[in-house]
Amino acid sequence: PEKYSLTQNYPNPFNPETKINYELRVTNYVKLQVYDVVGNEVATLVNEKQSPGTYQVEFDAGSLTSGVYFYRLTSGDFTDTRRMMLIK
C-alpha cells in the first residue's frame, strides 16, 4: 500500500460480529483498540509489530451492549478513528 488507511467496518450496524480492514505502508508497531461512547477501552484487537500490507480483523461484540463504539488504529505517527454501531 502507498499510504496508511482505516476503512469503515462491515457490516455497520452489526450484530454481534463485524470486520475491520486497514492498510500499513511501512513496518511498525500497530494498535487497534475499541472504545465505548464515553471513552472506556472495551477491546484491544491488535497490539503487535506488523509488516506493510492489507489486514482484516474480526471483532466479536457478543459480550457488549447495544450502542455506538469507536475503533482507533495507531501506527507510528498515523492515527485514525471511526464509529460503528452494535444493534442487538
N, C-alpha and C positions, 0 to 999 in steps of 0.2 A: 504493500500500500504506500501511496505517496504522502499520506497525512494520517493523523490520528482521527478517529471518528467513533461516536457512540450513537447507535441508532435507537429508534423507538422500539420498545418491547412489542412482541406479537404473541398472542392476541392482546389487545388492550381495549376495553376492560377484559380481565381474565378471571378464571376460577378453576382450580387453585394454582395451575401451572402456567408459566409464560417463558418465553425465550428472549434473551438479550444478546445482541450482536455488537461487536466492536472491532476496530482495526488498530493495529500498532505499527508505527513507522520504523521504530528502532527498538533494539533490545533494551528493556528497562524493567524496573520493579513496578508491578501493577497491583492496584487495589480496586475492587468493585464491591461497593457496600450499598445496603438498602436501609433507608430511614423511614420512620413514620412521620406523620404530618407535623409533629412538634419537635422533630429533630433527633429523636432517640434512634440509635442504630439497632436494627432488628435482625440483620444478617450480614455476614461477610461472604461473598460468593467467590472472590478471587483475592489471593494475598500471596503473590509469588513473582519471581522474575520470569518474564516471557520474551520470546523472540518475536521479530516482526512478522505480521500475518493477520489473518482474519480469524476471529474466535466467536464461539457461541456458547452461552451459559444458560442452563435451565434453572429457573427459580420456582421452587415449590412453596407456596404460601399457605399450605393447608392448616398450619397452626395459628395463623394470624386472623384478625377480624377484618370485616369488610371496611374499605376506606381507601384514601389516597396515600400512596407511598412514593418515595423518591429514590432513585438509584444514581450513584455517583461513581464515575470512573476517574481514577487519578493515576497518572504515569509521568514521572519526571515533572516538567512544568505544565503539562496538559491536565486540565480538569474539566469535566462536563457532567451536568446533572440533568436528568429527565424525570418526568412524572408518569406514574402508572396507577391504575385503579383496580382494586380487588373487589369483586362482587360475588357474594356467596348466596 
